[in-house]
Amino acid sequence: MNKNKKYIYCASVFTLSFFTFSLFFTILPKKQIADITKTTYTLIRSIQKPATIEQLQAILQSYPKPFSIAGARCSQGGQIAALNGTVIDMASLNRIIAFDPAQQEITVEAGATWLDVQKYIDPYDLSIKVMQSYNDFSIGGSLSVNIMGRDIHYGQLIETVKEITILLADSSLIKASKTKNRELFNAAIGGYGFMGIIVNATLSLTHNTKLERKIVTMHTDDYADFFTQYILPDKNAVLHNANLYPNKLQKITSVTWYKTDKPLTITDRLYEYKKTDLKDLFVDQLLRRLSPLKKIRPSLEQEILSKQEVVWRNYEMSNSIQTLEPFTRAISTSILQQYFVPVRNLKLFVDQLRNIVKKYDINLINVSIRYVPQNKESLLTYTPEDSFALVLYINIFNTKRSAKKAEKWTQEIIEKAITLSGTYYLPYQLWGTKEQLLRAYPRFNDFMQLKDKYDPEHVFSNNLFAKYV
């Protein structure tokens, strides 16, 4: 009898424990998703991968909200996820829907990458107008953050978008453009998935021309005048960026690609990423990360860039983000930040940035500068006037103390940018304050009014939404 009671007792305890265990994992999320830098982890319920719009609609109707949208998952502050939410992975929605070479237009699903588009249009001697320096980002992700490129004739991606189709919170599909549902168009592009899910987009294209690289090295103080006098007015200048060397930030190399009829030095149509030779990668990482070796980097880089190079536009625009990936993120990680300052205030901002880098001993790996002309279409525009974008590539330790310190100096850099009539970019670590966000993006409250109009129950959310709303 005692033995039977013991069995019954054990069985009861086991059943109760199993029930409690099951209930615990029913209530709490079952997965954890990290941003690309491994600095932000978010507990979620599930990741869903629809292959059709119908499957996407079914997910909205049957899975737990809130919903977040993921593409190539290259955001750095957890913008692809919301706590306890469902992540919708758009990678399988990657078809080319329509293509008109004569009109130089293509309609593509949001899960496709820029490389997918490049491979499709290159045989027709066409090229993308605006994309990141790397082609493995998704179209939808690029639209959601309204990226900028290196072509000095086009600024924000929104300028090259003919039309988008967006899936709203009620599972309805709506088309938006500059002439139809324009308020939704201007809110969804650069809207970080707050309004709904961009399922496809029609983009305008340009010619794939031959380009020749030319460089000029100068003191940082001279760069803004040099660019506005010699680069911007030149009709043959196409792609441009400049390298600002840490840690003194006093030397800059201007890199411009010009239209040319000269013979190609590289005949490949598209660049094919291959894992870099370990020795070369190791040397590159040392040159960028160790302060004593950073001193010799400018001369080595200028020697390489000064060699004549004539390539197809598509080749120059087909690099992979994998080339930025560090050996390991176990001890430290590399992060990106981006600040926009009016052309007239570049020197003042660099002076302030230099002081902050020195004050906090920031391990600044690289600073790349791009020109972004004024555009006010997106409600969350980051260039209300002609601006330079400064992309900071930084290495920090994987510790809470290091992250807290980085948050402090990030807020100081943001403050300097805002004081100089500039802004900062939101796809990165969410270290700016809400007060800074509202000053940098004065139409944010108007944006949120549209959010309440198109998504009144806040079905779509992410960590960016959770922090600032």
C-alpha positions in Angstrom: 0.0 0.0 0.0 2.8 2.4 0.9 4.6 1.4 -2.2 1.5 2.1 -4.3 1.0 5.5 -2.6 4.7 6.3 -3.4 4.1 5.5 -7.1 0.9 7.6 -7.1 2.7 10.5 -5.4 5.6 10.3 -7.8 3.3 10.2 -10.8 1.3 13.1 -9.5 4.4 15.2 -8.9 5.7 14.3 -12.4 2.3 15.2 -14.0 2.1 18.5 -12.1 5.7 19.3 -13.0 5.2 18.5 -16.7 2.0 20.6 -16.8 3.8 23.5 -15.1 6.8 23.2 -17.4 4.5 23.1 -20.5 2.5 26.1 -19.2 5.7 28.0 -18.5 6.9 27.5 -22.1 3.5 28.3 -23.5 3.4 31.6 -21.8 7.1 32.6 -22.4 8.8 32.9 -25.8 10.4 29.8 -27.2 13.3 31.4 -29.1 15.9 34.1 -28.9 17.0 36.2 -31.8 20.1 38.3 -32.0 21.1 41.3 -34.1 24.0 41.0 -36.4 26.5 42.4 -33.9 25.4 40.0 -31.1 24.9 43.0 -28.8 21.1 42.8 -28.6 19.1 39.6 -27.9 15.3 39.5 -28.0 13.0 36.7 -26.7 10.4 35.8 -29.3 7.7 33.2 -29.8 8.6 32.0 -33.3 10.0 32.8 -36.7 7.7 32.3 -39.6 8.9 32.1 -43.2 6.1 32.7 -45.7 6.7 31.8 -49.3 3.5 33.5 -50.7 1.5 36.6 -49.9 -1.4 34.3 -49.0 0.8 32.5 -46.4 1.8 35.9 -45.1 -1.8 37.0 -44.6 -2.5 33.7 -42.8 0.3 34.3 -40.4 -1.1 37.7 -39.5 -4.5 36.1 -38.8 -3.3 33.1 -36.8 0.0 33.8 -35.0 0.5 35.9 -31.8 1.2 39.6 -32.2 3.1 41.8 -32.3 4.7 41.1 -35.6 8.2 42.2 -36.7 9.7 41.9 -40.2 13.1 40.5 -41.0 15.0 40.5 -44.3 18.8 40.0 -44.3 18.8 40.7 -40.5 21.6 43.3 -40.7 20.1 45.8 -38.3 22.1 46.4 -35.1 19.7 47.3 -32.4 17.0 44.6 -32.5 14.8 46.4 -35.0 13.8 43.0 -36.5 12.2 41.7 -33.4 9.7 42.6 -30.5 9.6 41.0 -27.1 7.2 38.0 -27.1 6.4 38.6 -30.7 6.4 36.7 -34.0 9.2 37.4 -36.5 8.3 37.2 -40.1 11.3 36.2 -42.2 10.7 37.5 -45.8 13.6 35.7 -47.4 11.4 33.3 -49.4 9.4 36.1 -51.0 12.2 36.9 -53.4 10.7 36.7 -56.9 11.1 39.1 -59.8 7.5 40.0 -60.6 7.9 42.2 -63.7 10.8 43.7 -65.7 10.7 46.4 -68.4 14.2 47.0 -69.9 12.9 49.7 -72.2 11.3 51.7 -69.3 14.2 50.7 -67.0 11.9 49.4 -64.3 11.7 46.3 -62.3 9.2 45.0 -59.8 10.6 42.7 -57.1 9.4 41.0 -53.9 10.8 42.4 -50.7 12.8 39.3 -49.7 15.0 39.5 -52.7 18.5 40.9 -52.3 20.2 43.5 -54.4 22.4 40.8 -55.8 19.3 38.9 -57.0 18.3 42.1 -58.9 21.8 42.7 -60.2 22.1 39.2 -61.7 18.7 39.7 -63.4 19.3 43.1 -64.9 23.0 43.0 -65.7 22.6 41.1 -69.1 20.4 44.1 -70.2 23.2 46.6 -69.3 21.2 48.1 -66.5 22.2 48.9 -63.0 20.6 50.0 -59.6 20.5 53.7 -58.9 20.6 53.6 -55.1 21.8 50.7 -52.9 24.2 50.1 -50.0 27.9 49.5 -50.7 27.1 45.8 -50.2 24.6 43.8 -52.2 23.4 41.1 -49.7 20.9 43.4 -48.0 17.2 42.7 -48.8 15.1 45.1 -50.9 12.4 45.2 -48.1 15.0 45.9 -45.4 16.6 48.7 -47.5 13.2 50.2 -48.1 12.2 50.1 -44.4 15.3 52.1 -43.4 15.4 54.2 -46.7 19.0 53.6 -47.3 21.4 56.0 -49.2 24.1 55.0 -51.8 27.2 56.4 -53.4 25.7 57.9 -56.6 25.9 61.6 -56.1 22.9 62.2 -58.4 20.5 60.3 -56.2 20.2 60.5 -52.4 17.7 58.4 -50.5 16.3 55.2 -51.9 12.8 56.7 -51.8 13.7 58.8 -54.8 14.0 55.8 -57.1 10.9 53.9 -56.0 7.9 54.0 -58.4 5.4 52.1 -56.3 5.2 49.8 -53.3 2.6 47.2 -52.3 2.1 47.0 -48.5 0.3 44.5 -46.4 -1.6 46.3 -43.6 -2.5 45.1 -40.1 -6.0 44.0 -41.3 -4.4 41.7 -43.9 -5.4 44.0 -46.8 -3.1 44.9 -49.6 -2.7 48.5 -50.7 -0.5 50.1 -53.4 1.2 53.4 -52.6 3.3 55.8 -54.7 4.2 59.4 -55.1 0.7 60.0 -56.6 -1.4 57.3 -54.9 -1.8 56.9 -51.1 1.2 59.2 -50.8 1.1 59.7 -47.1 1.4 55.9 -46.6 4.2 55.8 -49.3 6.2 58.5 -47.4 5.6 56.8 -44.0 6.3 53.2 -45.0 9.6 53.9 -46.8 12.0 54.7 -44.0 9.3 53.6 -41.5 11.0 50.6 -40.0 8.0 48.3 -40.5 5.7 50.4 -38.3 3.0 50.8 -41.0 2.9 47.3 -42.4 4.8 44.8 -44.5 6.2 46.0 -47.8 5.7 42.9 -50.0 7.1 44.3 -53.3 8.4 47.4 -54.9 8.8 48.8 -58.4 12.2 50.5 -58.8 13.6 52.7 -61.5 17.0 51.6 -62.9 19.9 53.3 -64.7 22.5 52.3 -67.3 25.4 50.0 -66.4 28.4 52.2 -67.5 32.1 51.8 -67.4 33.7 53.7 -64.5 37.3 54.8 -63.7 38.5 55.4 -60.2 40.4 58.5 -59.2 41.6 59.6 -55.8 42.8 62.8 -54.2 44.3 63.0 -50.6 43.9 66.2 -48.6 43.5 67.6 -45.1 40.0 67.1 -43.7 39.4 70.9 -43.5 39.7 71.2 -47.3 37.4 68.3 -48.2 33.9 70.0 -48.2 35.1 72.8 -50.5 36.9 70.4 -52.8 33.8 68.2 -53.1 31.4 71.1 -53.8 33.8 72.8 -56.3 35.2 69.8 -58.2 33.2 66.6 -57.7 29.5 67.7 -57.4 29.4 69.9 -60.6 31.2 67.3 -62.7 28.6 65.5 -65.0 31.0 62.6 -65.4 31.3 61.9 -61.7 29.0 59.0 -60.7 30.0 57.2 -57.5 31.8 58.9 -54.6 33.0 58.3 -51.1 35.8 59.5 -48.9 37.9 57.7 -46.3 38.6 59.6 -43.1 41.4 58.0 -41.2 41.4 57.4 -37.4 42.3 58.4 -34.9 43.4 62.0 -35.6 40.8 62.4 -38.4 43.0 64.9 -40.2 43.7 63.1 -43.4 41.1 62.2 -46.0 41.1 60.3 -49.3 38.5 61.3 -51.8 37.5 58.3 -54.1 35.4 59.1 -57.2 34.3 56.9 -60.0 33.9 58.7 -63.4 32.3 57.7 -66.6 34.9 56.6 -69.1 35.4 54.9 -72.5 38.8 53.5 -71.5 39.4 49.7 -71.6 38.4 47.7 -68.6 41.1 46.7 -66.2 38.7 44.1 -64.7 36.4 42.4 -67.2 34.1 40.6 -64.7 30.5 41.9 -64.9 29.8 41.3 -61.2 32.1 40.9 -58.2 31.9 37.4 -56.8 32.6 37.3 -53.1 35.0 34.6 -51.9 36.4 34.2 -48.5 39.5 36.3 -48.3 42.8 34.6 -47.9 43.3 34.2 -44.1 46.7 35.9 -44.2 45.3 39.0 -46.0 42.3 39.1 -43.8 44.4 38.9 -40.7 46.7 41.8 -41.9 43.6 43.9 -42.7 42.1 43.3 -39.3 45.4 44.3 -37.6 45.8 47.4 -39.7 42.3 48.6 -38.8 42.1 47.6 -35.1 45.5 48.2 -33.6 46.3 51.9 -33.0 50.0 51.7 -33.7 49.4 50.0 -37.1 46.6 52.4 -38.0 49.3 55.0 -38.7 50.6 53.1 -41.8 47.2 52.3 -43.2 46.6 55.6 -45.1 49.8 55.3 -47.1 49.1 51.6 -47.9 45.5 52.2 -48.9 46.4 55.2 -51.1 49.0 53.1 -52.9 46.4 50.5 -53.7 43.6 53.0 -54.6 45.9 55.1 -56.9 46.4 52.2 -59.3 44.3 52.6 -62.4 41.0 50.6 -62.2 38.3 50.6 -64.9 35.2 48.5 -64.1 31.5 48.1 -64.8 29.3 50.0 -62.5 27.6 46.7 -61.4 31.0 45.3 -60.5 31.9 48.2 -58.2 28.4 48.0 -56.6 28.5 44.2 -55.9 30.5 43.8 -52.8 29.5 41.6 -49.8 29.0 42.7 -46.2 30.9 39.5 -45.3 34.1 41.5 -46.0 33.4 43.5 -42.9 32.8 40.5 -40.7 35.5 40.2 -37.9 37.3 36.9 -37.2 35.2 36.5 -34.1 32.7 38.4 -32.0 33.4 36.3 -28.8 35.6 39.0 -27.1 34.7 42.1 -29.0 32.3 43.1 -31.7 32.3 45.6 -34.6 29.4 48.0 -34.8 28.3 50.7 -37.3 26.9 54.2 -36.6 25.9 56.9 -39.0 25.6 60.6 -38.6 24.4 63.2 -41.1 25.6 66.8 -41.0 25.0 69.7 -43.5 27.8 70.1 -46.0 28.5 73.5 -44.5 29.1 72.0 -41.0 31.3 69.0 -41.8 34.5 70.5 -40.4 32.8 71.6 -37.2 31.4 68.1 -36.7 34.7 66.3 -37.4 36.4 68.6 -34.8 33.8 67.6 -32.2 34.0 63.9 -33.2 37.8 63.9 -32.9 37.5 65.3 -29.3 35.0 62.6 -28.3 37.1 59.8 -29.8 40.1 61.0 -27.8 38.1 61.6 -24.6 36.7 58.1 -24.5 39.5 56.3 -26.3 37.1 54.9 -28.9 38.5 52.2 -31.1 37.5 53.8 -34.3 38.3 51.4 -37.2 37.1 53.5 -40.1 35.1 56.5 -41.1 33.5 56.6 -44.6 31.9 59.8 -46.0 29.1 59.9 -48.6 27.2 62.8 -50.0 23.4 62.8 -49.6 21.4 65.6 -51.3 18.4 67.1 -49.6 15.2 65.0 -49.6 12.1 65.5 -47.5 9.8 62.9 -48.9 10.1 60.3 -46.2 8.5 61.4 -42.9 11.6 60.3 -41.1 14.0 61.9 -43.5 17.6 62.2 -42.3 18.7 64.8 -44.8 16.4 67.9 -44.7 19.3 69.7 -46.4 22.3 68.7 -48.5 24.5 66.6 -46.2 27.5 64.4 -45.7 26.8 61.0 -44.1 29.6 59.8 -41.9 29.6 56.0 -41.4 31.6 55.1 -38.3 32.9 51.5 -38.0 33.8 50.9 -34.4 35.1 48.0 -32.2 33.8 47.5 -28.7 34.2 44.8 -26.1 31.3 42.4 -25.4 30.7 43.5 -21.9 27.9 45.5 -20.2 30.4 48.0 -19.0 31.7 48.6 -22.5 28.1 48.9 -23.9 27.2 51.4 -21.2 30.3 53.5 -22.0 29.4 53.3 -25.7 25.9 54.5 -25.0 27.3 57.5 -23.2 29.7 58.6 -26.0 27.0 57.8 -28.6 24.7 60.3 -27.0 27.4 62.9 -27.0 28.1 62.4 -30.7 24.3 62.5 -31.5 24.1 65.8 -29.5 26.9 67.3 -31.5 25.3 66.3 -34.8 21.9 67.7 -33.7 23.5 71.0 -32.5 25.0 71.4 -36.0 21.6 70.9 -37.7 22.3 67.2 -38.4 20.7 63.9 -37.6 21.6 60.3 -36.9 20.5 57.0 -38.4 18.1 54.6 -36.7 19.0 51.1 -37.9 21.8 50.8 -35.3 22.1 50.4 -31.5 19.2 52.2 -29.8 21.4 54.4 -27.6 20.0 57.8 -28.4 17.5 59.3 -26.0 13.9 59.8 -26.9 14.4 63.6 -26.6 17.3 63.3 -29.1 15.1 61.3 -31.5 12.3 63.9 -31.5 14.8 66.7 -32.1 16.6 64.8 -35.0 13.2 63.7 -36.5 10.8 66.6 -35.8 8.0 64.8 -37.8 8.1 61.7 -35.7 4.8 62.6 -34.0 3.1 63.1 -37.4 4.6 59.7 -38.3 3.0 58.1 -35.2 -0.4 59.6 -36.1 -0.3 57.7 -39.3 0.8 54.6 -37.4 -2.3 54.9 -35.3 -4.4 55.4 -38.5 -3.0 52.3 -40.4 -2.2 50.1 -37.4 -4.4 51.2 -34.5 -3.8 48.1 -32.5 -0.1 48.3 -33.0 0.1 44.9 -34.6 3.5 45.7 -36.0 6.3 46.5 -33.5 10.0 46.0 -32.8 12.5 47.1 -30.2 12.8 50.5 -31.8 9.0 51.0 -31.3 9.2 49.6 -27.8 11.9 52.0 -26.7 10.7 55.3 -28.2 6.9 55.1 -28.3 
